Amino acid sequence: MISYPWNPWNWDVFVLVILALLALSLLVLGAMTAYFGSGKSRMVGVGLIVGYILSW
């Protein structure tokens, strides 16, 4: 077995990348829903965009 002098998993970076992808998906899905949706769907889209803003 090969022993590495360093740990190949940096958990801080891993968690930050997952959170950044979640925030980006909230922004994209919120913008698409707010633009293409109608009625209550637009409110959900705005809520997703607000979720994006709060996640940063």
Buried (B, 14 or more C-beta within 10 A) or exposed (E): EEEEEEEEEEEEEEEEEEEEEEBEEBBEBBBEBBEEBEEEEBEBBBBBBEBBEEEE
